Amino acid sequence: MSSPLHELVTALAAPWVVLSPRSGQLTGSGAEGVYARDRRILSRLSVTVDGHEPLPVHVDERDAATHEYVAMLEGLGDTRHDPTVLLYRTRTVGSDGMTERITLVNRSRAAVDCRLDVALGTDLAGTAAVRSGAAASMPQLAPLPDGPERVRWENGDTRVVVTADPGISATPHVEPGEEFTITLQVTADFPKSTTGFSIEPPAERAAYDVTVRCDDKRVERWLDRSLEDVGALQLAADDDRYLGAGPPWYLTLFGRDSLISSGMLIPVDPTLAAGTLRALAARQGTKVDAESAEQPGKIPHELRAEVADHGGGLVLPPVYYGTHDATQLWVMTLHKAWRWGMPAGEVRDLLPNLRRALTWMKEYADPDGDGFLEYIDESGHGLANQGWKDSADAVQWPDGTLAVAPIALCEVQGYAYAAAIKGAELLEAHGESGDEWRAWAAALQERFRAAFWVDGYPAIALDGAKNPVVGRASNMGHLLGTGLLDADEEQTVAEVLAGADLNSGFGLRTLSTAMTRFNPLGYHTGSVWPHDTAMTVQGLFASGQSDVASSYVEGLVRAAEAFGYRLPELYGGRGTGEESTPTPYPLSCRPQAWAAASAVAVLVAALGIEPDVPGGTLAINPAASVPWDMVELDGLLVGDERLTVRLEGGEATVVRKQ
């Protein structure tokens, strides 16, 4: 039986990643394997000694890219209860391949003679085939003869090579106190992309000189581990860095995921956001194409080198535009990057893309002309839902009935309002009028207030018949801080979010426990997503709802501790009332970009850091209440300055460094 994804140990240096059980043995079962560029490079990499598998003892995750697996070898060495012959496997993933050192260490009183064999295999399955289960029926490719120290496989233009020094099999004689090592090098060559996009490593990974000091040491561990994972998730397109969303399924450029992640990380890595903005702008839609959901001005949803068949009728083209929020998020991220000090020339170069993005909201995002942005999959094989909750059952009524498209999500309207206001500010700062977009935003605000507010809080969405889809869900949390709501409405939303039906104690549930189809392990129907919680926390702090915000921050810290400070993509939403630690979601990516970025997001939001580099101001408005007596964030980047911001006893201090 294969291990679920959440139980696998992940070693990562994007685009290469290894998913392994705690034994270190890759058997080809489930998602196990060595991956790169949307392909499983090795499905099998297992070691036997005298025909027997080693007995796993320990895994040491040294950093995001290097792990050591320790095992004992039964039947070898001294005949006492202490293990005296051990096998150490040190696995290091790099941007262009993987190295594994397999070392047999003899601590016994006599020499050891044995046979050590390394078994290798590959199906070269695409990640979509692995995820859907289709890879389980794919045959292993036959290795091509290449000598005792080298194994290779070829399939079309893809070639995998494993070199072994001194060989993949050996019969060592190991004296007491000595050791014997086989070193494997795994590399691959890939076909040239026919779409103009390929998944590439960055020329150089950013290393973060950012630290947090806090009286809750868990916060320090959470930030350190998160930034380590952020470094490992970095990829590049045309020399512009971005974050792959998460291994193994989503290790590529996404519109929504990459923008939210890089936007959260602007205070520690502003060039990452700039690179993400340029990479997506270069692929902004130029035509109307129902098959790919492309429209002029629209920012893409995801990019791959080939068609991805995810099973169940979901077949996505290499460049897919089925997202109804990435375009607004692109505008919002550009505005934030500008305020934090993105070079003026780089901002100016993206103004044409800004204008096209704003025009998309008005001319294409609202196909029926009712003044709301709504989506429907016109291809028949794309995503049924095109907000961040993009599973088929993500938008439902309290009785579990699924909403019928076209669907206008509440948060999509909030993003659109923010994009219009922030886009207008950018245009005005560059000598253009923003009046059209300010008026458009004001009209949207009034329409939203009239159509979405039911039962005392905003509906999840409007369905195809323009009926408000009522029910308590996390969607409303994304409205906070966008400006779409007034102060009283923000207070109302905060009160709803404070309820035990949404606050699990480990974060914000995607769907209220009061809903008929609530499922704590439902992908978007009751689980907890760290980024969803963090974005809501940002809005709560921004709107002055610090008590509710702090309760959610405390929940994220509890969850981070439970997951070894590497927060997964999502986890179960049963809550602290039923469990002491959150239940893992079996297919959750870990690490995951926006989950890792959430640590930075909630700290910066709690400290209330609001720079305006073009305007020459820096505002520090710390929350009225935070979960800590003291917190200090050092190494923040604002324009050409590095900042240290300390909050202690309700008083904030700032130290500036050039």
Secondary structure by P-SEA (a helix, b strand, c coil): cccccccbbbbbcccbbbbbcccccccccccccccccccccccbbbbbcccccccccccccccccbbbbbbbbcccccccccccbbbbbbbbbcccbbbbbbbbbbcccbbbbbbbbbbbbbccccaaaaaacccccccccccccccccccccccccbbbbbbbccccccccccccccbbbbbbbbbbcccccccccccccccbbbbbcbbbbcccaaaaaaaaaaaaaaaaaccccccbbbbcccccccccccaaaaaaaaaaaccccaaaaaaaaaaaaaaccccccccccccccccccccccccccccccccccccccccccaaaaaaaaaaaaaaacccaaaaaaaaaaaaaaaaaaccccccccccbbbbbbccccccccccccccccccccccccccccccccaaaaaaaaaaaaaaaaaaaaacccaaaaaaaaaaaaaaaaaccccccccccccccccccccccccccccccccccccaaaaaaaaaaaacccccccccccccccccccccccccccbbbbaaaaaaaaaaaaaacaaaaaaaaaaaaaaaaaaaccccccbbbccccccccbbbbccccccccccccaaaaaaaaaaacccccccccbbbbbccccccccbbbbcccccccbbbbbbbcccbbbbbbcc
